[in-house]
Each structure stands twice: as structure tokens, then as C-alpha cells.
Amino acid sequence: MAVTTINTPQIRDSAITAQKIADSTITAKKILNGTISGDKLASSAITATQLADSSVITKKLADSAVTAKKIADSTDRKSVV
């Protein structure tokens, strides 16, 4: 009988790369909560244009995470929640 599925034990480390994954194959529905953490994101992987309005609110920011040096001069103060 032919093998019709591939299970985790059959996949070698580093065998699946970004180039081998078709666009829109991995969707939010398929990613378990807590699976992706900050240490798994590449630097600049998420930009301001990718964040939904009001997705970053004051209570979700760690103490001292935002400093005057990190805030651009053109910040729209009306959008601060």
C-alpha cells in the first residue's frame, strides 16, 4: 500500500523551509494560541502597517517598553489608547 500521509517523525529537521510552503497555506486558524512568541519573530517581521487598528493597547505593553526615543515626532496622539 502506498504512503498517502507524512507524519512528523518522517520529516527531517530543517526539511520544510519557507520556499517550500505555498502562499496562504498557513492561516491564523491553523496556528495554536501561544505557538508564536516574540523570540520566534525575525527583527522587523511585523510592521505598523500589518497591525490592526487598536491592536496594541496600553495594558498590553510591558513597563518601560515605550520610551521617548522610540516614538516618532509625527505620532498621532489621538490614536493612543
VENURFEN-V614705 format. One record per pair of residues at least 24 apart in sequence whose C-alpha atoms are under 10 Angstrom apart, sorted by the first residue. I is the first residue (numbers start at 1). GAP is how many residues later the second one is. Records with the same first field share a line. If there is no record, write none. Layout:
I=GAP ; GAP
This chain:
53=26
54=25 ; 26 ; 27
55=26
56=24 ; 25
57=24
